Amino acid sequence: SPTITLPPAHTFYPYLQRTRHLLTVQARENILKSQSRWKQRYNENRRDPIYRLDDLVYVQVCAGRAKLDARWLGPGTVIQLSGQQNYLVRDNLTGRTDWYHVSQLHPVVERHSY
């Protein structure tokens, strides 16, 4: 019957550590490369709106909405900024104020009828 000979433990363990390190480094590089590609793809058509004080915006309804209910509430008025992505909006109908992320807001576009 064939015999299998293993290298001594004192030589095999450093080899195993080195191989594990190389695989870990390669996996990390692949993950960073993949994340970079996904970030670039996501940002291709991304809009980056900036709202100022007293701008009129619609607020997205996230929860508690039935199938045929409105998806956007408003218009509301931006009354305070917190950084570049968070806005304090006052609902013009109810007077209620709440913080919203920029992804939950949509600008009001005034349309002129002729």
C-alpha positions as CSV (number, residue, x, y, z in Angstrom):
1,S,0.0,0.0,0.0
2,P,1.2,3.5,-0.7
3,T,2.6,5.6,2.1
4,I,2.0,9.3,2.6
5,T,4.7,11.3,4.1
6,L,3.9,14.7,5.6
7,P,6.6,17.3,6.1
8,P,7.7,18.0,9.7
9,A,5.4,20.3,11.6
10,H,8.1,23.0,12.1
11,T,8.4,23.4,8.3
12,F,4.7,23.0,7.4
13,Y,3.3,25.6,9.8
14,P,5.2,28.6,8.4
15,Y,4.1,27.5,4.9
16,L,0.5,27.3,6.1
17,Q,0.7,30.8,7.7
18,R,2.3,32.3,4.5
19,T,-0.4,30.8,2.3
20,R,-3.2,32.0,4.5
21,H,-1.7,35.5,4.6
22,L,-1.5,35.6,0.7
23,L,-5.1,34.4,0.4
24,T,-6.3,36.9,2.9
25,V,-4.5,39.8,1.1
26,Q,-5.9,38.6,-2.3
27,A,-9.4,38.4,-0.9
28,R,-9.2,41.9,0.6
29,E,-8.0,43.3,-2.7
30,N,-10.8,41.6,-4.6
31,I,-13.4,42.9,-2.1
32,L,-12.1,46.5,-2.4
33,K,-12.0,46.3,-6.2
34,S,-15.6,45.0,-6.3
35,Q,-16.8,47.7,-3.9
36,S,-15.2,50.3,-6.0
37,R,-17.0,49.1,-9.1
38,W,-20.3,49.0,-7.3
39,K,-19.8,52.5,-6.0
40,Q,-19.0,53.8,-9.4
41,R,-22.0,52.1,-10.9
42,Y,-24.3,53.4,-8.2
43,N,-23.1,57.0,-8.6
44,E,-23.4,57.1,-12.4
45,N,-27.0,58.3,-12.5
46,R,-27.3,59.5,-8.9
47,R,-28.7,62.9,-8.3
48,D,-27.3,64.9,-5.5
49,P,-29.9,67.6,-4.6
50,I,-29.2,70.4,-2.2
51,Y,-32.1,72.2,-0.6
52,R,-31.9,75.7,0.9
53,L,-34.0,77.2,3.7
54,D,-37.6,78.0,2.7
55,D,-37.5,75.6,-0.3
56,L,-40.7,73.7,-0.9
57,V,-40.3,69.9,-0.9
58,Y,-42.5,66.8,-1.0
59,V,-41.8,64.2,1.7
60,Q,-41.9,60.5,0.9
61,V,-44.4,58.3,2.8
62,C,-42.5,55.3,4.1
63,A,-44.8,53.3,6.4
64,G,-48.5,53.1,7.0
65,R,-49.5,53.6,3.4
66,A,-52.1,51.6,1.6
67,K,-51.7,50.6,-2.0
68,L,-53.5,53.5,-3.6
69,D,-52.5,56.2,-1.0
70,A,-50.3,59.1,-2.0
71,R,-46.6,58.3,-2.0
72,W,-45.6,61.9,-1.3
73,L,-46.9,64.3,1.3
74,G,-46.7,68.0,1.1
75,P,-45.6,70.5,0.1
76,G,-43.4,71.2,3.1
77,T,-40.9,73.9,3.8
78,V,-37.2,73.3,4.7
79,I,-36.7,75.2,8.0
80,Q,-33.3,73.9,9.1
81,L,-30.2,72.0,7.8
82,S,-28.1,69.4,9.6
83,G,-25.1,68.7,7.5
84,Q,-25.6,68.1,3.8
85,Q,-28.1,65.3,3.9
86,N,-30.6,65.9,6.8
87,Y,-33.3,68.5,6.7
88,L,-35.9,69.7,9.2
89,V,-39.2,70.0,7.2
90,R,-42.4,71.7,8.4
91,D,-45.6,70.3,6.8
92,N,-47.5,73.3,5.5
93,L,-50.9,71.6,6.0
94,T,-50.5,70.3,9.5
95,G,-47.6,72.4,10.9
96,R,-45.8,69.2,12.0
97,T,-42.0,69.3,11.8
98,D,-39.7,66.3,11.4
99,W,-36.2,65.4,10.2
100,Y,-35.8,63.8,6.8
101,H,-32.9,62.4,4.9
102,V,-32.3,63.9,1.4
103,S,-33.4,60.6,-0.2
104,Q,-36.9,61.1,1.3
105,L,-37.3,64.5,-0.2
106,H,-38.4,65.7,-3.7
107,P,-38.4,69.3,-4.9
108,V,-41.6,71.0,-5.7
109,V,-41.6,72.1,-9.3
110,E,-43.9,75.1,-10.0
111,R,-45.7,74.7,-13.3
112,H,-47.1,77.7,-15.1
113,S,-50.4,77.3,-16.9
114,Y,-50.8,79.6,-19.9
